[in-house]
Amino acid sequence: MKTYLQHYKVILIIGILFILCSCKSVIVPVFATQLPPAKPNYHKQSSWAVLPNTYPENLKHWKTSTANLQADVFYIYPTLNIDKKDVRWNVPISDSIQNEKVINKAVYYQASAFLNTGNLYVPYYRQAHLRSYSQYDTGGSKALELAYSDVKNAFKVYLEHYNKGKPIIIASHSQGTTHAVRLLKDFFDGKPLQSKLIAAYIPGIAIRKEEFKYIYLMKSPTETGGFVSWNTYKNKYYPKTYNEWFKGVATSNPITWDDKIVSQRKDHKGFLFTNDKLYKQALTVYVKDGILWTSLPHFPYRIFALGKKRYHTGDINLFWEDIRENAVIRVKSYYNRKEKMMIH
């Protein structure tokens, strides 16, 4: 009996210690004390998640012809490292778990919307951890700076070795948009390359209407040379940071691509769900000052959306077919205007 009680006490103590340890917050090292991951070499194919001659097998699911595409699409993926236990500020591009997410989540459900539009380029980059936004002043800014340095270097290599004078679409989401905004400022805004910008699809981060000097928020589905952006939330829901972050920022209607405040279900082209099926006429959206409100998706699995207030992860795939069709329209519009300019 005594032995049993002693054994029980040991188990109890171990259990208590385990609970106490599991409740402790993860201590994140100071950014300066953490050796940064190896710098990518974008002259190597292995530093790219997608190049036109190395499309992943899952993209072939869409059976899209990549022949004679007249434009390029440079896509920057969103934050995929959100594990609170991961103390790394930046993820190396050799991280197989991260790279699997890039291909099977970001590329498959977001970048795939642009396959009919142009040759797709997706660089791996030393992405900053999600905490970089909430801990911006204690290491996050440096982690994001490191991540952007990769995106910038990848784009330089793309221009030098791959572009060959073709017009460009910049596409991104979330952290990818943080970097895309800087990329647009560094390479396009008021610079010669702006003439090659078909459009920038950059949702998932609040962007001020006056963020750029010469790149404007586009207000028609055929307009080129500007940007579109939105942040999606449940109908009539205001995020806690609404007044601080979102009120007054640029917000597009990703269904009609014009000044319409409301779009009905019949206007919605379709969203790509995680079962790989496209659901059309599933959403009603309302452009509220600074954010995009959406109705509960009308489709067989709508129960999965019950209780959701923030639709951030669906900013692109909720409007997947709408984006896909519009991107093709803008490429045609770009070349039509170019022809007219040459005639005159």
Sequence and secondary structure as in RCSB ss.txt:
>XXXX:A:sequence
MKTYLQHYKVILIIGILFILCSCKSVIVPVFATQLPPAKPNYHKQSSWAVLPNTYPENLKHWKTSTANLQADVFY
IYPTLNIDKKDVRWNVPISDSIQNEKVINKAVYYQASAFLNTGNLYVPYYRQAHLRSYSQYDTGGSKALELAYSD
VKNAFKVYLEHYNKGKPIIIASHSQGTTHAVRLLKDFFDGKPLQSKLIAAYIPGIAIRKEEFKYIYLMKSPTETG
GFVSWNTYKNKYYPKTYNEWFKGVATSNPITWDDKIVSQRKDHKGFLFTNDKLYKQALTVYVKDGILWTSLPHFP
YRIFALGKKRYHTGDINLFWEDIRENAVIRVKSYYNRKEKMMIH
>XXXX:A:secstr
 HHHHHHHHHHHHHHHHHHHHHHS      GGGS       TTSGGGEEE TT   GGGGGG    TT   EEEE
E       TT   SB  TT HHHHHHIIIIIIHHTGGGGTTTSEEEEE    B THHHHTGGGTHHHHHHHHHHH
HHHHHHHHHHHT TT  EEEEE THHHHHHHHHHHHHTTTSGGGGGEEEEE  SS   TTSSSS  B  STT  S
EEE   EEETT   TTIIIIITT     TTT SS SEE GGG   EE TTS EE S   EEEETTEEEE    ST
TGGGGTT  B GGGTTGGGHHHHHHHHHHHHHHHHHHHHHHHH 
